[in-house]
């Protein structure tokens, strides 16, 4: 399932300067392979998977939840009863209605990010460094809004895409991506030729997480809960882990006759809620003065130990590592507080 092992992270600041870090290594794959593998493993353990199902409503009957969904195979409306319900509907989750109780978040749409990506299939391999690197680019687009762009290598193609907070016209988004892709091609595969390009568009999330991720036995996780690192748009680790936490909380609740929500929320808070909240605040701070990106990337590249500590969850850090992180944060703040573009 793994396509490339990528020990190198290349961060590009708004001026186009490249800053190199090493970690991991990271691993790349495609979403369809990852989803297919997880589904196969779940089915092997006894899960019943219903595809082409579109959620419609949830209601409470006694100690159970009744979930209604549209069966897109035959057009019928169906329902399933469950003691615990875990929602993982992605960034397009529409959970503002009263039926979702405390997990509803009225301003959810304010954190949505519009993205577009090309899967570029070169006729010949790109430069060797492309297959060892994850690239993240931060710069201002033609309308002045911050763009986060990326290049992730896969076995037979390069995933080249970008995202912008809020709505943007399709033609403008494609023009931004075409310009970015041309810059990537000039560096990584100028003479390789291209045999095919596939286009993908998605909504991602880059705002704060839901204030409440559980209400009784109704749980929400993954991107639908806002479990996304706002600095890079990644959230697959948090999505998988929140699913594991939901399963653990559900088993415990059913066995002990208690609500799953309290246990689930505590596990999330203990593991990564603080980190994600910090990343949102950091991203908003950087966006106000784009010059701050360069200063942050310089500090990360020149201080390898800082990157290693940042990769850890707060619960995994020693006291000395926490003090080190506070010191580096203070240093960054002093360098960037009065920063001007």
Phi and psi restraints in degrees (value plus and minus 20) as a CYANA .aco file:
   2 UNK   PHI     -95.3   -55.3
   2 UNK   PSI     108.9   148.9
   3 UNK   PHI    -110.0   -70.0
   3 UNK   PSI     -74.2   -34.2
   4 UNK   PHI    -156.7  -116.7
   4 UNK   PSI     122.8   162.8
   5 UNK   PHI    -116.4   -76.4
   5 UNK   PSI     103.2   143.2
   6 UNK   PHI    -143.2  -103.2
   6 UNK   PSI      72.3   112.3
   7 UNK   PHI     -98.5   -58.5
   7 UNK   PSI     -26.8    13.2
   8 UNK   PHI    -132.3   -92.3
   8 UNK   PSI     110.0   150.0
   9 UNK   PHI    -132.5   -92.5
   9 UNK   PSI     101.6   141.6
  10 UNK   PHI    -127.9   -87.9
  10 UNK   PSI      96.7   136.7
  11 UNK   PHI    -125.3   -85.3
  11 UNK   PSI     107.3   147.3
  12 UNK   PHI    -132.0   -92.0
  12 UNK   PSI     104.2   144.2
  13 UNK   PHI    -104.2   -64.2
  13 UNK   PSI     155.7   195.7
  14 UNK   PHI     -79.5   -39.5
  14 UNK   PSI     -40.1    -0.1
  15 UNK   PHI    -107.0   -67.0
  15 UNK   PSI     -21.5    18.5
  16 UNK   PHI      67.7   107.7
  16 UNK   PSI     -18.2    21.8
  17 UNK   PHI     -92.6   -52.6
  17 UNK   PSI     121.1   161.1
  18 UNK   PHI    -120.8   -80.8
  18 UNK   PSI     115.2   155.2
  19 UNK   PHI    -144.6  -104.6
  19 UNK   PSI     105.9   145.9
  20 UNK   PHI    -124.0   -84.0
  20 UNK   PSI     111.4   151.4
  21 UNK   PHI    -150.1  -110.1
  21 UNK   PSI     136.9   176.9
  22 UNK   PHI    -145.1  -105.1
  22 UNK   PSI     121.7   161.7
  23 UNK   PHI    -178.5  -138.5
  23 UNK   PSI     155.9   195.9
  24 UNK   PHI      57.4    97.4
  24 UNK   PSI    -143.0  -103.0
  25 UNK   PHI    -102.2   -62.2
  25 UNK   PSI     144.2   184.2
  26 UNK   PHI    -104.3   -64.3
  26 UNK   PSI     151.2   191.2
  27 UNK   PHI    -156.1  -116.1
  27 UNK   PSI     122.1   162.1
  28 UNK   PHI    -139.4   -99.4
  28 UNK   PSI     129.6   169.6
  29 UNK   PHI    -175.9  -135.9
  29 UNK   PSI    -196.0  -156.0
  30 UNK   PHI    -122.6   -82.6
  30 UNK   PSI     135.8   175.8
  31 UNK   PHI     -83.5   -43.5
  31 UNK   PSI     -58.7   -18.7
  32 UNK   PHI     -86.5   -46.5
  32 UNK   PSI     -55.6   -15.6
  33 UNK   PHI     -90.5   -50.5
  33 UNK   PSI     -60.3   -20.3
  34 UNK   PHI     -84.3   -44.3
  34 UNK   PSI     -68.8   -28.8
  35 UNK   PHI     -82.0   -42.0
  35 UNK   PSI     -62.7   -22.7
  36 UNK   PHI     -83.4   -43.4
  36 UNK   PSI     -59.5   -19.5
  37 UNK   PHI     -86.8   -46.8
  37 UNK   PSI     -64.8   -24.8
  38 UNK   PHI     -84.0   -44.0
  38 UNK   PSI     -59.9   -19.9
  39 UNK   PHI     -84.2   -44.2
  39 UNK   PSI     -61.6   -21.6
  40 UNK   PHI     -84.2   -44.2
  40 UNK   PSI     -61.7   -21.7
  41 UNK   PHI     -85.2   -45.2
  41 UNK   PSI     -60.6   -20.6
  42 UNK   PHI     -85.0   -45.0
  42 UNK   PSI     -62.6   -22.6
  43 UNK   PHI     -83.5   -43.5
  43 UNK   PSI     -56.9   -16.9
  44 UNK   PHI     -83.5   -43.5
  44 UNK   PSI     -48.8    -8.8
  45 UNK   PHI    -109.5   -69.5
  45 UNK   PSI     -16.3    23.7
  46 UNK   PHI      88.1   128.1
  46 UNK   PSI     -15.6    24.4
  47 UNK   PHI     -91.0   -51.0
  47 UNK   PSI     122.0   162.0
  48 UNK   PHI    -119.8   -79.8
  48 UNK   PSI      95.5   135.5
  49 UNK   PHI    -124.8   -84.8
  49 UNK   PSI     102.9   142.9
  50 UNK   PHI    -131.4   -91.4
  50 UNK   PSI      92.4   132.4
  51 UNK   PHI    -113.1   -73.1
  51 UNK   PSI     151.1   191.1
  52 UNK   PHI      33.6    73.6
  52 UNK   PSI      23.7    63.7
  53 UNK   PHI    -136.7   -96.7
  53 UNK   PSI     106.3   146.3
  54 UNK   PHI    -134.4   -94.4
  54 UNK   PSI      95.4   135.4
  55 UNK   PHI     -79.4   -39.4
  55 UNK   PSI     119.6   159.6
  56 UNK   PHI    -142.5  -102.5
  56 UNK   PSI     -66.8   -26.8
  57 UNK   PHI    -181.5  -141.5
  57 UNK   PSI     140.5   180.5
  58 UNK   PHI    -156.1  -116.1
  58 UNK   PSI     119.3   159.3
  59 UNK   PHI    -159.9  -119.9
  59 UNK   PSI     143.7   183.7
  60 UNK   PHI    -130.2   -90.2
  60 UNK   PSI     113.3   153.3
  61 UNK   PHI    -152.8  -112.8
  61 UNK   PSI      83.8   123.8
  62 UNK   PHI      45.4    85.4
  62 UNK   PSI    -146.2  -106.2
  63 UNK   PHI    -118.8   -78.8
  63 UNK   PSI      -2.8    37.2
  64 UNK   PHI    -143.6  -103.6
  64 UNK   PSI     137.2   177.2
  65 UNK   PHI    -127.1   -87.1
  65 UNK   PSI     116.8   156.8
  66 UNK   PHI    -127.5   -87.5
  66 UNK   PSI      95.5   135.5
  67 UNK   PHI    -124.4   -84.4
  67 UNK   PSI     102.9   142.9
  68 UNK   PHI    -120.3   -80.3
  68 UNK   PSI     120.4   160.4
  69 UNK   PHI    -166.1  -126.1
  69 UNK   PSI     136.4   176.4
  70 UNK   PHI    -111.6   -71.6
  70 UNK   PSI     104.9   144.9
  71 UNK   PHI    -105.0   -65.0
  71 UNK   PSI      83.0   123.0
  72 UNK   PHI     -92.9   -52.9
  72 UNK   PSI     -29.2    10.8
  73 UNK   PHI     -91.6   -51.6
  73 UNK   PSI     -61.4   -21.4
  74 UNK   PHI    -143.3  -103.3
  74 UNK   PSI     -17.9    22.1
  75 UNK   PHI      58.5    98.5
  75 UNK   PSI     -12.0    28.0
  76 UNK   PHI    -110.9   -70.9
  76 UNK   PSI     137.9   177.9
  77 UNK   PHI    -117.4   -77.4
  77 UNK   PSI     108.0   148.0
  78 UNK   PHI    -145.6  -105.6
  78 UNK   PSI     149.2   189.2
  79 UNK   PHI    -162.2  -122.2
  79 UNK   PSI     131.6   171.6
  80 UNK   PHI    -156.5  -116.5
  80 UNK   PSI     117.5   157.5
  81 UNK   PHI    -120.7   -80.7
  81 UNK   PSI     119.3   159.3
  82 UNK   PHI    -169.5  -129.5
  82 UNK   PSI     129.2   169.2
  83 UNK   PHI     -91.9   -51.9
  83 UNK   PSI     -60.3   -20.3
  84 UNK   PHI    -149.7  -109.7
  84 UNK   PSI     116.4   156.4
  85 UNK   PHI    -139.9   -99.9
  85 UNK   PSI     111.6   151.6
  86 UNK   PHI    -139.0   -99.0
  86 UNK   PSI      97.0   137.0
  87 UNK   PHI    -114.7   -74.7
  87 UNK   PSI     108.8   148.8
  88 UNK   PHI    -158.8  -118.8
  88 UNK   PSI      50.3    90.3
  89 UNK   PHI    -113.1   -73.1
  89 UNK   PSI     -16.7    23.3
  90 UNK   PHI      58.0    98.0
  90 UNK   PSI    -190.8  -150.8
  91 UNK   PHI     -87.4   -47.4
  91 UNK   PSI     -42.0    -2.0
  92 UNK   PHI    -103.3   -63.3
  92 UNK   PSI     -11.1    28.9
  93 UNK   PHI     -76.4   -36.4
  93 UNK   PSI     105.8   145.8
  94 UNK   PHI    -125.8   -85.8
  94 UNK   PSI      72.0   112.0
  95 UNK   PHI    -147.3  -107.3
  95 UNK   PSI      20.3    60.3
  96 UNK   PHI    -110.2   -70.2
  96 UNK   PSI     -36.4     3.6
  97 UNK   PHI     -91.7   -51.7
  97 UNK   PSI     136.7   176.7
  98 UNK   PHI     -78.4   -38.4
  98 UNK   PSI     -44.8    -4.8
  99 UNK   PHI     -81.7   -41.7
  99 UNK   PSI     -38.6     1.4
 100 UNK   PHI    -111.7   -71.7
 100 UNK   PSI     -20.0    20.0
 101 UNK   PHI      38.8    78.8
 101 UNK   PSI    -154.8  -114.8
 102 UNK   PHI     -90.7   -50.7
 102 UNK   PSI     -36.8     3.2
 103 UNK   PHI     -99.9   -59.9
 103 UNK   PSI     -30.2     9.8
 104 UNK   PHI     -81.4   -41.4
 104 UNK   PSI     123.1   163.1
 105 UNK   PHI    -157.9  -117.9
 105 UNK   PSI      80.2   120.2
 106 UNK   PHI     -79.5   -39.5
 106 UNK   PSI     -53.0   -13.0
 107 UNK   PHI    -119.2   -79.2
 107 UNK   PSI       5.9    45.9
 108 UNK   PHI     -74.3   -34.3
 108 UNK   PSI     -62.4   -22.4
 109 UNK   PHI     -85.4   -45.4
 109 UNK   PSI     -40.1    -0.1
 110 UNK   PHI     -84.1   -44.1
 110 UNK   PSI     -41.8    -1.8
 111 UNK   PHI    -117.7   -77.7
 111 UNK   PSI     -15.5    24.5
 112 UNK   PHI     -94.1   -54.1
 112 UNK   PSI     125.3   165.3
 113 UNK   PHI    -143.3  -103.3
 113 UNK   PSI     109.4   149.4
 114 UNK   PHI    -109.6   -69.6
 114 UNK   PSI     108.1   148.1
 115 UNK   PHI    -148.8  -108.8
 115 UNK   PSI     136.1   176.1
 116 UNK   PHI    -163.0  -123.0
 116 UNK   PSI     119.5   159.5
 117 UNK   PHI    -161.0  -121.0
 117 UNK   PSI     122.1   162.1
 118 UNK   PHI    -125.7   -85.7
 118 UNK   PSI     116.0   156.0
 119 UNK   PHI    -116.5   -76.5
 119 UNK   PSI      87.8   127.8
 120 UNK   PHI    -118.2   -78.2
 120 UNK   PSI     100.6   140.6
 121 UNK   PHI    -124.9   -84.9
 121 UNK   PSI      78.2   118.2
 122 UNK   PHI     -90.4   -50.4
 122 UNK   PSI     130.5   170.5
 123 UNK   PHI     -90.8   -50.8
 123 UNK   PSI     -52.8   -12.8
 124 UNK   PHI    -149.2  -109.2
 124 UNK   PSI     138.8   178.8
 125 UNK   PHI     -77.9   -37.9
 125 UNK   PSI     127.0   167.0
 126 UNK   PHI     -94.3   -54.3
 126 UNK   PSI    -199.4  -159.4
 127 UNK   PHI     -77.0   -37.0
 127 UNK   PSI     124.4   164.4
 128 UNK   PHI     -76.2   -36.2
 128 UNK   PSI     -56.3   -16.3
 129 UNK   PHI     -84.7   -44.7
 129 UNK   PSI     -43.9    -3.9
 130 UNK   PHI     -82.1   -42.1
 130 UNK   PSI     -53.8   -13.8
 131 UNK   PHI    -106.4   -66.4
 131 UNK   PSI     -20.8    19.2
 132 UNK   PHI    -131.8   -91.8
 132 UNK   PSI     -16.4    23.6
 133 UNK   PHI    -147.4  -107.4
 133 UNK   PSI     125.4   165.4
 134 UNK   PHI    -128.0   -88.0
 134 UNK   PSI     106.1   146.1
 135 UNK   PHI    -130.1   -90.1
 135 UNK   PSI     115.2   155.2
 136 UNK   PHI    -148.7  -108.7
 136 UNK   PSI     109.2   149.2
 137 UNK   PHI    -139.9   -99.9
 137 UNK   PSI     115.8   155.8
 138 UNK   PHI    -146.1  -106.1
 138 UNK   PSI      98.8   138.8
 139 UNK   PHI    -180.2  -140.2
 139 UNK   PSI     146.9   186.9
 140 UNK   PHI    -111.2   -71.2
 140 UNK   PSI     113.9   153.9
 141 UNK   PHI    -100.0   -60.0
 141 UNK   PSI    -194.1  -154.1
 142 UNK   PHI     -85.7   -45.7
 142 UNK   PSI     -46.4    -6.4
 143 UNK   PHI    -114.0   -74.0
 143 UNK   PSI     -13.0    27.0
 144 UNK   PHI      70.8   110.8
 144 UNK   PSI     -29.5    10.5
 145 UNK   PHI    -100.4   -60.4
 145 UNK   PSI     129.7   169.7
 146 UNK   PHI     -88.2   -48.2
 146 UNK   PSI     117.4   157.4
 147 UNK   PHI    -135.7   -95.7
 147 UNK   PSI     115.0   155.0
 148 UNK   PHI    -127.6   -87.6
 148 UNK   PSI     100.8   140.8
 149 UNK   PHI    -143.0  -103.0
 149 UNK   PSI     142.3   182.3
 150 UNK   PHI    -170.8  -130.8
 150 UNK   PSI     139.4   179.4
 151 UNK   PHI    -156.5  -116.5
 151 UNK   PSI      95.9   135.9
 152 UNK   PHI    -140.0  -100.0
 152 UNK   PSI     105.7   145.7
 153 UNK   PHI    -101.0   -61.0
 153 UNK   PSI     121.4   161.4
 154 UNK   PHI    -143.3  -103.3
 154 UNK   PSI     156.7   196.7
 155 UNK   PHI     -77.9   -37.9
 155 UNK   PSI     -65.8   -25.8
 156 UNK   PHI    -142.4  -102.4
 156 UNK   PSI     -12.7    27.3
 157 UNK   PHI    -176.6  -136.6
 157 UNK   PSI     149.7   189.7
 158 UNK   PHI    -132.1   -92.1
 158 UNK   PSI     109.7   149.7
 159 UNK   PHI    -110.8   -70.8
 159 UNK   PSI      92.9   132.9
 160 UNK   PHI    -142.2  -102.2
 160 UNK   PSI      96.5   136.5
 161 UNK   PHI    -172.2  -132.2
 161 UNK   PSI     157.8   197.8
 162 UNK   PHI    -176.2  -136.2
 162 UNK   PSI     143.1   183.1
 163 UNK   PHI    -163.8  -123.8
 163 UNK   PSI     134.5   174.5
 164 UNK   PHI    -159.9  -119.9
 164 UNK   PSI     121.1   161.1
 165 UNK   PHI     -87.0   -47.0
 165 UNK   PSI     117.8   157.8
 166 UNK   PHI      63.7   103.7
 166 UNK   PSI    -185.8  -145.8
 167 UNK   PHI    -110.7   -70.7
 167 UNK   PSI     130.7   170.7
 168 UNK   PHI    -172.7  -132.7
 168 UNK   PSI     124.1   164.1
 169 UNK   PHI     -83.1   -43.1
 169 UNK   PSI     127.7   167.7
 170 UNK   PHI     -79.4   -39.4
 170 UNK   PSI     -62.4   -22.4
 171 UNK   PHI     -85.4   -45.4
 171 UNK   PSI     -60.6   -20.6
 172 UNK   PHI     -86.8   -46.8
 172 UNK   PSI     -59.9   -19.9
 173 UNK   PHI     -85.5   -45.5
 173 UNK   PSI     -63.3   -23.3
 174 UNK   PHI     -85.0   -45.0
 174 UNK   PSI     -58.3   -18.3
 175 UNK   PHI     -83.1   -43.1
 175 UNK   PSI     -60.1   -20.1
 176 UNK   PHI     -83.2   -43.2
 176 UNK   PSI     -63.4   -23.4
 177 UNK   PHI     -88.9   -48.9
 177 UNK   PSI     -58.2   -18.2
 178 UNK   PHI     -81.7   -41.7
 178 UNK   PSI     -62.2   -22.2
 179 UNK   PHI     -85.9   -45.9
 179 UNK   PSI     -62.2   -22.2
 180 UNK   PHI     -86.3   -46.3
 180 UNK   PSI     -63.1   -23.1
 181 UNK   PHI     -80.6   -40.6
 181 UNK   PSI     -58.3   -18.3
 182 UNK   PHI     -82.5   -42.5
 182 UNK   PSI     -57.9   -17.9
 183 UNK   PHI     -88.5   -48.5
 183 UNK   PSI     -60.5   -20.5
 184 UNK   PHI     -84.5   -44.5
 184 UNK   PSI     -63.1   -23.1
 185 UNK   PHI     -81.5   -41.5
 185 UNK   PSI     -60.3   -20.3
 186 UNK   PHI     -80.7   -40.7
 186 UNK   PSI     -50.6   -10.6
 187 UNK   PHI    -108.7   -68.7
 187 UNK   PSI     -59.4   -19.4
 188 UNK   PHI    -130.5   -90.5
 188 UNK   PSI     -47.4    -7.4
 189 UNK   PHI    -170.1  -130.1
 189 UNK   PSI      35.6    75.6
 190 UNK   PHI     -83.9   -43.9
 190 UNK   PSI     -53.0   -13.0
 191 UNK   PHI    -138.0   -98.0
 191 UNK   PSI      -5.5    34.5
 192 UNK   PHI     -98.9   -58.9
 192 UNK   PSI     -43.5    -3.5
 193 UNK   PHI      56.5    96.5
 193 UNK   PSI     134.5   174.5
 194 UNK   PHI    -148.1  -108.1
 194 UNK   PSI     103.2   143.2
 195 UNK   PHI    -113.8   -73.8
 195 UNK   PSI     -41.6    -1.6
 196 UNK   PHI    -183.9  -143.9
 196 UNK   PSI     131.3   171.3
 197 UNK   PHI    -156.8  -116.8
 197 UNK   PSI     107.2   147.2
 198 UNK   PHI    -130.7   -90.7
 198 UNK   PSI     119.7   159.7
 199 UNK   PHI    -128.9   -88.9
 199 UNK   PSI     116.0   156.0
 200 UNK   PHI    -154.1  -114.1
 200 UNK   PSI     117.3   157.3
 201 UNK   PHI    -147.1  -107.1
 201 UNK   PSI     119.1   159.1
 202 UNK   PHI    -165.6  -125.6
 202 UNK   PSI     140.6   180.6
 203 UNK   PHI    -120.2   -80.2
 203 UNK   PSI     109.0   149.0
 204 UNK   PHI    -134.5   -94.5
 204 UNK   PSI    -196.4  -156.4
 205 UNK   PHI    -152.2  -112.2
 205 UNK   PSI     117.7   157.7
 206 UNK   PHI    -158.1  -118.1
 206 UNK   PSI       1.9    41.9
 207 UNK   PHI    -125.9   -85.9
 207 UNK   PSI    -182.9  -142.9
 208 UNK   PHI     -96.0   -56.0
 208 UNK   PSI     133.4   173.4
 209 UNK   PHI     -90.8   -50.8
 209 UNK   PSI     142.4   182.4
 210 UNK   PHI     -80.3   -40.3
 210 UNK   PSI     114.3   154.3
 211 UNK   PHI     -78.2   -38.2
 211 UNK   PSI     -53.3   -13.3
 212 UNK   PHI    -147.2  -107.2
 212 UNK   PSI     107.8   147.8
 213 UNK   PHI    -128.1   -88.1
 213 UNK   PSI     -11.2    28.8
 214 UNK   PHI    -175.6  -135.6
 214 UNK   PSI     127.3   167.3
 215 UNK   PHI    -161.7  -121.7
 215 UNK   PSI      78.7   118.7
 216 UNK   PHI      46.8    86.8
 216 UNK   PSI    -132.9   -92.9
 217 UNK   PHI    -128.4   -88.4
 217 UNK   PSI      -2.2    37.8
 218 UNK   PHI    -124.6   -84.6
 218 UNK   PSI      98.5   138.5
 219 UNK   PHI    -139.2   -99.2
 219 UNK   PSI     131.5   171.5
 220 UNK   PHI    -154.3  -114.3
 220 UNK   PSI     119.5   159.5
 221 UNK   PHI    -165.3  -125.3
 221 UNK   PSI    -196.6  -156.6
 222 UNK   PHI      43.3    83.3
 222 UNK   PSI    -172.3  -132.3
 223 UNK   PHI     -81.8   -41.8
 223 UNK   PSI     -51.2   -11.2
 224 UNK   PHI     -81.6   -41.6
 224 UNK   PSI     -43.6    -3.6
 225 UNK   PHI    -113.9   -73.9
 225 UNK   PSI     -24.4    15.6
 226 UNK   PHI      64.4   104.4
 226 UNK   PSI       0.4    40.4
 227 UNK   PHI    -102.8   -62.8
 227 UNK   PSI      50.4    90.4
 228 UNK   PHI    -155.3  -115.3
 228 UNK   PSI     118.5   158.5
 229 UNK   PHI     -94.8   -54.8
 229 UNK   PSI      90.0   130.0
 230 UNK   PHI     -84.1   -44.1
 230 UNK   PSI     -39.0     1.0
 231 UNK   PHI     -99.3   -59.3
 231 UNK   PSI     -38.6     1.4
 232 UNK   PHI    -161.7  -121.7
 232 UNK   PSI     -24.0    16.0
 233 UNK   PHI      59.9    99.9
 233 UNK   PSI     -16.9    23.1
 234 UNK   PHI    -104.5   -64.5
 234 UNK   PSI     123.6   163.6
 235 UNK   PHI    -176.6  -136.6
 235 UNK   PSI      -8.8    31.2
 236 UNK   PHI     -88.5   -48.5
 236 UNK   PSI     -55.4   -15.4
 237 UNK   PHI     -83.2   -43.2
 237 UNK   PSI     -68.1   -28.1
 238 UNK   PHI     -86.0   -46.0
 238 UNK   PSI     -54.6   -14.6
 239 UNK   PHI     -84.0   -44.0
 239 UNK   PSI     -67.2   -27.2
 240 UNK   PHI     -85.1   -45.1
 240 UNK   PSI     -62.1   -22.1
 241 UNK   PHI     -89.6   -49.6
 241 UNK   PSI     -57.9   -17.9
 242 UNK   PHI     -85.4   -45.4
 242 UNK   PSI     -54.3   -14.3
 243 UNK   PHI     -83.8   -43.8
 243 UNK   PSI     -60.1   -20.1
 244 UNK   PHI     -85.5   -45.5
 244 UNK   PSI     -62.9   -22.9
 245 UNK   PHI     -83.4   -43.4
 245 UNK   PSI     -58.9   -18.9
 246 UNK   PHI     -83.6   -43.6
 246 UNK   PSI     -62.3   -22.3
 247 UNK   PHI     -83.4   -43.4
 247 UNK   PSI     -63.4   -23.4
 248 UNK   PHI     -81.3   -41.3
 248 UNK   PSI     -64.0   -24.0
 249 UNK   PHI     -86.9   -46.9
 249 UNK   PSI     -57.1   -17.1
 250 UNK   PHI     -87.0   -47.0
 250 UNK   PSI     -64.3   -24.3
 251 UNK   PHI     -82.0   -42.0
 251 UNK   PSI     -63.8   -23.8
 252 UNK   PHI     -84.7   -44.7
 252 UNK   PSI     -62.2   -22.2
 253 UNK   PHI     -84.6   -44.6
 253 UNK   PSI     -63.8   -23.8
 254 UNK   PHI     -86.5   -46.5
 254 UNK   PSI     -59.7   -19.7
 255 UNK   PHI     -91.0   -51.0
 255 UNK   PSI     -50.1   -10.1
 256 UNK   PHI    -129.2   -89.2
 256 UNK   PSI     -21.4    18.6
 257 UNK   PHI      48.0    88.0
 257 UNK   PSI      15.6    55.6
 258 UNK   PHI    -142.8  -102.8
 258 UNK   PSI     150.8   190.8
 259 UNK   PHI     -97.5   -57.5
 259 UNK   PSI     124.0   164.0
 260 UNK   PHI     -99.9   -59.9
 260 UNK   PSI     -43.4    -3.4
 261 UNK   PHI     -79.4   -39.4
 261 UNK   PSI     -64.3   -24.3
 262 UNK   PHI     -83.1   -43.1
 262 UNK   PSI     -65.2   -25.2
 263 UNK   PHI     -83.2   -43.2
 263 UNK   PSI     -65.4   -25.4
 264 UNK   PHI     -82.2   -42.2
 264 UNK   PSI     -68.8   -28.8
 265 UNK   PHI     -80.9   -40.9
 265 UNK   PSI     -57.3   -17.3
 266 UNK   PHI     -86.4   -46.4
 266 UNK   PSI     -60.5   -20.5
 267 UNK   PHI     -83.7   -43.7
 267 UNK   PSI     -62.5   -22.5
 268 UNK   PHI     -84.0   -44.0
 268 UNK   PSI     -66.5   -26.5
 269 UNK   PHI     -81.7   -41.7
 269 UNK   PSI     -59.8   -19.8
 270 UNK   PHI     -90.9   -50.9
 270 UNK   PSI     -53.0   -13.0
 271 UNK   PHI    -109.8   -69.8
 271 UNK   PSI     -76.1   -36.1
 272 UNK   PHI    -161.9  -121.9
 272 UNK   PSI     -17.6    22.4
 273 UNK   PHI     -80.0   -40.0
 273 UNK   PSI     -63.4   -23.4
 274 UNK   PHI     -85.0   -45.0
 274 UNK   PSI     -62.0   -22.0
 275 UNK   PHI     -80.9   -40.9
 275 UNK   PSI     -65.6   -25.6
 276 UNK   PHI     -85.0   -45.0
 276 UNK   PSI     -58.2   -18.2
 277 UNK   PHI     -84.0   -44.0
 277 UNK   PSI     -60.2   -20.2
 278 UNK   PHI     -84.2   -44.2
 278 UNK   PSI     -58.3   -18.3
 279 UNK   PHI     -86.6   -46.6
 279 UNK   PSI     -56.3   -16.3
 280 UNK   PHI     -83.8   -43.8
 280 UNK   PSI     -66.1   -26.1
 281 UNK   PHI     -84.2   -44.2
 281 UNK   PSI     -58.9   -18.9
 282 UNK   PHI     -83.0   -43.0
 282 UNK   PSI     -64.1   -24.1
 283 UNK   PHI     -83.7   -43.7
 283 UNK   PSI     -62.5   -22.5
 284 UNK   PHI     -84.5   -44.5
 284 UNK   PSI     -56.4   -16.4
 285 UNK   PHI     -84.6   -44.6
 285 UNK   PSI     -63.9   -23.9
 286 UNK   PHI     -87.0   -47.0
 286 UNK   PSI     -59.8   -19.8
 287 UNK   PHI     -82.8   -42.8
 287 UNK   PSI     -51.9   -11.9
 288 UNK   PHI     -86.6   -46.6
 288 UNK   PSI     -48.0    -8.0
 289 UNK   PHI    -160.3  -120.3
 289 UNK   PSI      70.5   110.5
 290 UNK   PHI     -74.1   -34.1
 290 UNK   PSI     -43.1    -3.1
 291 UNK   PHI     -80.0   -40.0
 291 UNK   PSI     -43.8    -3.8
 292 UNK   PHI     -84.5   -44.5
 292 UNK   PSI     -46.5    -6.5
 293 UNK   PHI     -79.3   -39.3
 293 UNK   PSI     -66.4   -26.4
 294 UNK   PHI     -81.0   -41.0
 294 UNK   PSI     -62.3   -22.3
 295 UNK   PHI     -86.3   -46.3
 295 UNK   PSI     -58.1   -18.1
 296 UNK   PHI     -86.0   -46.0
 296 UNK   PSI     -66.3   -26.3
 297 UNK   PHI     -85.1   -45.1
 297 UNK   PSI     -56.5   -16.5
 298 UNK   PHI     -81.9   -41.9
 298 UNK   PSI     -64.1   -24.1
 299 UNK   PHI     -84.8   -44.8
 299 UNK   PSI     -60.6   -20.6
 300 UNK   PHI     -85.2   -45.2
 300 UNK   PSI     -63.9   -23.9
 301 UNK   PHI     -87.2   -47.2
 301 UNK   PSI     -53.5   -13.5
 302 UNK   PHI    -109.5   -69.5
 302 UNK   PSI     -27.5    12.5
 303 UNK   PHI    -150.0  -110.0
 303 UNK   PSI      57.1    97.1
 304 UNK   PHI     -74.7   -34.7
 304 UNK   PSI     -55.1   -15.1
 305 UNK   PHI     -83.2   -43.2
 305 UNK   PSI     -46.9    -6.9
 306 UNK   PHI     -86.0   -46.0
 306 UNK   PSI     -63.2   -23.2
 307 UNK   PHI     -82.0   -42.0
 307 UNK   PSI     -59.2   -19.2
 308 UNK   PHI     -84.1   -44.1
 308 UNK   PSI     -60.6   -20.6
 309 UNK   PHI     -90.0   -50.0
 309 UNK   PSI     -58.4   -18.4
 310 UNK   PHI     -84.7   -44.7
 310 UNK   PSI     -48.6    -8.6
 311 UNK   PHI     -90.2   -50.2
 311 UNK   PSI     -39.4     0.6
 312 UNK   PHI    -104.0   -64.0
 312 UNK   PSI     131.8   171.8
 313 UNK   PHI     -95.6   -55.6
 313 UNK   PSI     138.5   178.5
 314 UNK   PHI     -79.1   -39.1
 314 UNK   PSI     -55.7   -15.7
 315 UNK   PHI     -90.5   -50.5
 315 UNK   PSI     -35.0     5.0
 316 UNK   PHI    -116.0   -76.0
 316 UNK   PSI     -32.2     7.8
 317 UNK   PHI    -102.7   -62.7
 317 UNK   PSI     123.1   163.1
 318 UNK   PHI     -98.4   -58.4
 318 UNK   PSI     148.4   188.4
 319 UNK   PHI     -82.0   -42.0
 319 UNK   PSI     -59.3   -19.3
 320 UNK   PHI     -85.7   -45.7
 320 UNK   PSI     -55.8   -15.8
 321 UNK   PHI     -88.4   -48.4
 321 UNK   PSI     -55.9   -15.9
 322 UNK   PHI     -86.4   -46.4
 322 UNK   PSI     -62.9   -22.9
 323 UNK   PHI     -83.8   -43.8
 323 UNK   PSI     -59.5   -19.5
 324 UNK   PHI     -81.4   -41.4
 324 UNK   PSI     -63.0   -23.0
 325 UNK   PHI     -85.4   -45.4
 325 UNK   PSI     -61.6   -21.6
 326 UNK   PHI     -82.3   -42.3
 326 UNK   PSI     -58.6   -18.6
 327 UNK   PHI     -84.8   -44.8
 327 UNK   PSI     -64.0   -24.0
 328 UNK   PHI     -87.8   -47.8
 328 UNK   PSI     -55.4   -15.4
 329 UNK   PHI     -85.7   -45.7
 329 UNK   PSI     -60.5   -20.5
 330 UNK   PHI     -83.9   -43.9
 330 UNK   PSI     -61.9   -21.9
 331 UNK   PHI     -80.8   -40.8
 331 UNK   PSI     -64.0   -24.0
 332 UNK   PHI     -84.9   -44.9
 332 UNK   PSI     -62.2   -22.2
 333 UNK   PHI     -81.7   -41.7
 333 UNK   PSI     -61.3   -21.3
 334 UNK   PHI     -86.1   -46.1
 334 UNK   PSI     -54.1   -14.1
 335 UNK   PHI     -96.0   -56.0
 335 UNK   PSI     -45.3    -5.3
 336 UNK   PHI    -136.8   -96.8
 336 UNK   PSI     -31.6     8.4
 337 UNK   PHI     -77.2   -37.2
 337 UNK   PSI     -64.1   -24.1
 338 UNK   PHI    -117.4   -77.4
 338 UNK   PSI      -2.6    37.4
 339 UNK   PHI     -83.8   -43.8
 339 UNK   PSI     118.4   158.4
 340 UNK   PHI    -147.6  -107.6
 340 UNK   PSI     127.0   167.0
